[in-house]
Every structure is written in C-alpha cells, then in structure tokens.
Amino acid sequence: MTTFTATYSPEDNKLRLYASTRLDEQTYAQVKAAGFVWAAKQDLFVAPTWTPERADLLTDLAGEIGDEDSTLVERAETRADRFEGYSDKRADEAEGARRSVDEIAERFSAGQPILIGHHSERRALKDKERIESGMRKAVKLWETSTYWKARAAGAVRHAKYKERPDVRARRIKTLEADKRKFERAKTSAADAIKIWTKLSDNGIMRRKDGSESTFLERAIYVAGRTNTTRYGAYSDLKDGKATPEQVQAETIESSTREIARAKRWIAHISLRIEYEKAMLDEAGASQLLAPKPKKELPPLLNYRAPGGTITTANMYSPRESITYPQIEMTKAEYAAINKDYKGARPSADKSHRFRTAMRQGRLVAVFLTDSKAHDLPKPEAPKASDEQPINPAVERAYQRAADTCATRVSDPSDSAFMAMKQTLRNGGIQVVAAPQLFPTPSELARRIVQLAGVMPGERVLEPSAGTGAILRHIFGAFTSADCGRVVAVEVNRKLAAALEDDRSRRVYANEDNFKIVCADFLECGAELGAFDRVVMNPPFENGADIKHILHAMRLLKGGGRLVAICANGPRQQATLRPLATEWHDLPPGTFAQAGTNVSTAIVAIDAPKF
C-alpha cells in the first residue's frame, strides 16, 4: 500500500508530495493533471505554486499538509552540490579529451608541415580531423562543466536573493495586491448573487408607463449591462436558447463557487503575508513596508518674467530647453480655462513652479494681474557635493554582477579550453604543406643546439627554420639580458608567417635580434652577414642537404661552427664526412614521427680561424 506525505513551504510557495512506492496509473494521472512534476533527484512530486485544487488533492491523498522541514537555502545548497557533481564529471571528461588532443597535436606545433605526396600527408590530414574532433568534444564538455558550475552558484545566489529584506518587502506588496484582487472578485460574485436573486421579484423594474416588466425582460437587461453572467447569456436569453430561471441558477451557482474559491485564496495569501512580515520583522527591516512620504511640490509663484519669457527644461526631453512667452490675465479669466488646458511647469532650477495655459495652439506662461505678485526668484546655487548620487537600479545591477563574479571560481585550465575554442572559431588546425620538410624532434633539436655551443651575444643562423623546432632551443640558450642575434630563413610563406607570430609572443625578441627572411636559402648570400654558429636541418631530396650545408659553410665566421642533420648516405659520406670535425650516426626511426625512416646523421664542421 502506498503511503503519502504532503508538505508546503511558504518560502517558495510550493507544494510537495512524497510517496512510499511507485504511483498507480490512475493516481499518477491525477497528480500530473493537477500540475505536479516528478523531481527525480529529490524523489518527490512538486507543484510550482499553491492552488486550492492542488491543496485539496494532497489533502485527499495524505490526509493533511505539513510544513516543509528544509529551508530554501538548504534545498538550494543540496541542488548546488548536485550541480557541482555534474560540473566535476564534465570537467574530468573535458580534461581527458584535452590530453588526447595534446598527444596527437605534439607534431602539429606551430602548424605541422607535411610531405607532399608522401604517406605522411594522408596521416597528417587524418590527425588534423582527429584533433579538431577532439577539440570540439573538449570544448563542449568544458562549456557544459562551466554551465553546471554557474547553475550551482546561481541556485544558492537565488535562494539568498529571495531572503533579502528589500526583496521580501516587494514580495509582501505583491501579495497584498493579489489579496485585493481576490477580494474584488469575491465582492463582484456576491453582487451577482444579490442582483439575480432580486430579479424574480416583480417590483424591481417598471416601464416608463408604470407597468411591470417581465422576468425575461429584466434578465436580458441585466445580462446585457453587467458582467455578472456567463459569456453568451445575453444572446441565449434573446434567442430563447436559455430561460431566465436557468441563467439565474447558473449565475448563483458559479458565483457561490467563486466566493468559496476567493475565500480560500484570501486566507492562504493572508497567512503568507503574516509569515513574510514576521521574517521581515526578525531581520529588523519592517520600515521597508512604511508608506513613502508624499513628495512636496515646490511653491507656485506669480511673478513678471524679465523679457516676457521663461526658459526651463523640456519635460519631455530633459536635455533640451524650452522658452514660454508670458501673457497677462485675471484670476477669473484663468479660472474659466478648462482644466485640461492649464497647469504648471517647474523652473529650470526646480526651486518653484509657474502657471501655464494653452493659448492659440501653444503653451504660454501666465501672470495673474489681480493676484499677489511675487518677487523674481533668484536662481539657487547648485549644492556642493563630493559624491554623485547613485541610481538604485544601476547599484542593484552592479551588485548582481559583483555577486556573479564572486561566486565563479577561476580555473587555470579555462584558458586552455578558451584557446581551443578560439582556434576552432578561426578555422581549426592549419596543416601547412611543404615539400621535403621533416620537422626536427624536440630532443634532437636540443642536442644539436648544445653540440653547436650557442653562446649569448653570438650571431646564429637557422637556414631551414620550418616550424621553429630548432629556433626554440636556440632561444632557450639565451636570457632576456643576453639575447643573441638570430636569423631564420624559410622559403614557405605560411611557415614564415607562423615564425613572425612566434617572435611577437617572445617578450625580448624583436626585429633587431630575431630576423626572419622568407626566401630560398640557396639564393641568399652575403646580405645575410657572417655567423658564429649555424644550426640546421636541411631538406634531403636529391642531395639537397649537401648543397645547403656547403652553402651555409660560406657564411661562417673564422672559428665558427656549423652543426647540421644530413642524410647518412654514400654521397654525404663522400662529400661531408671529410669536412666534419664530428660525425654522429643517428639511430633508425629518428624521423619516423615525421613520416620517414631515412637514415640520418649529425655533422659538425668548424671553420678555421684566420
């Protein structure tokens, strides 16, 4: 057997129904039809507002309606905890999606170049799709987490807002207005019963000739001139579709029901008003219900205006002024003007008012010749004030914004997700296609920079800059105080633009110490200058690495050092190894991540000192 418990909370004016077991089909239909909805997380049915019909249903089911034990703030905090759980779960999922994106995107830093026509091109484009899909998922989960976080803060903030004394005072005034509405409805229904009860007496209405009217005539008269009957009663009576006795019985019956319902509402609202006033009194803010003092109008003065005109602010457009010509008339003439065509206007400084009247289609100022004349008012000096008055509406909006900011917790990971969102908005991951360019793995780039012995203050050349993998380690050898002078050459315009963006993000890098040249390195020469160090990973196709390395050797200063990655083939062994100070074979698969298994080596060449 199902047992029920019903509660009512005056704080939110909601009815709640607790059931021990699942409702049968008929009871569920009754509860749903009454406007109750199932709150799964709270394990109860709740109605948004109290009504007599809903209260009767709960009384039938539970026997009585008790008080809700939990307060509005307590329920809001429970709700906030639930929302925080949703937020934490989505945040964890978002962080996992972000890590997955980072793992795939490691080889796409600064715009991953790919080999045109190579199998790496297909894999890179597929990775691009996977990254963007992962980014969209991570951003969606992060936005969902942020949404639930805001909902959690908003739940508690709303509950505390409803407990504010000024909000409670406004709620009381609204309840008092509702109470007056039902009192009017009750009075109107009582009048309808009184009118229709007397209609059956033959002595109520008589014709002009003194004869008595019939019941039907009286019913038609009342139905057509009052709102005491149902809609359509007048036409039904005239067309004979209803008798006056039927309309009378219907009106008395419906009005009786309306009176009973209005009494229920009045009693309920009265209890709510008592509760709200008690809570307001406990907060020590009962003065908020005191009627506002009546605003006193400035004195009405009768004076002759200098120059025959009075200039004041336009009441319909305060930023503009308006000038009224002054005319003279007697008190009797002014009194004879219709009240709709005369009045008063405030002076420019609001210190007094002057009479006005409509004459010949325009408004004019009036001086009464036979009334006491006042001296010309002196303009009041503006009151000195260090502070400007604050508009209450602006202050409330500011406070709401401050409360919102205070309740939101700043998460350092937000910036990463916002960056992802901005990347997707700007077109997603940009895959730059560059022929025969294999990005240098980070650990290998660090190794060759160390092998080159880059020192602060030296001029350093990176003639095949690509994605900037080597440049990042070159700059890692500097500090803001001893930055060297770096020249990077890159033939691909998109990659060169990406290097420009990278330079703009470095605090101590500028065009003087970090120069980017978009050109074919083999076509560059003495205009680049001479360098202390050259660190490079040239293209390998058709022995291009040999040409680039030999060309870079010409740009070395005496005693300078060149460190390059080259293919470890017979031509390189024959041409470059005899020139090398050091030669280091690299393990197979060094560039596997870039889509090639070509055998490679590190060659270090020292220029002779002059």
Secondary structure, DSSP 4 states (H G I P E B T S, - for coil): ---EEEEEETTTTEEEEEESSPPPHHHHHHHHHTT-EEETTTTEEEESS--HHHHHHHHHHHSSEEE-SS-HHHHHHHHHHHHHHHHHHHHHHHHHHHHHHHHHHGGGTTS-EE-TTSHHHHHHHHHHHHHHHHHHHHHHHHHHHHHHHHHHHHHHHHHHHHTSHHHHHHHHHHHHHHHHHHHHHHHHHHHHHHHHHHTTSTTS-B-TTSPBPPHHHHHHHHHHH-S-S-TTHHHHHHHTSS-HHHHHHHHHHHHHHHHHHHHHHHHHHHHHHHHHHHHHHHTT-GGGGSPPPPPPPPPB---PPGGGEEEEEETTEEEEEEEEEEEEE-HHHHHHS-GGGEEEEE-TTSS-EEEEEEETTEEEEEEETTSPPPPPPPPPPPPP-SSPPPPHHHHHHHHHHHHHHHHSPP-TTHHHHHHHHHHHHTTS--PEE-TT--PPPHHHHHHHHHHHT--TT-EEEETT-TTSHHHHHHHHT--SSS--EEEEE-S-HHHHHHHHHHHHHSTT--TTTEEEE-S-GGG--GGG--EEEEEE----GGGHHHHHHHHHHTTEEEEEEEEEEEE-SHHHHHHTGGG-SEEEEPPTTTTGGGT----EEEEEEEPPP-
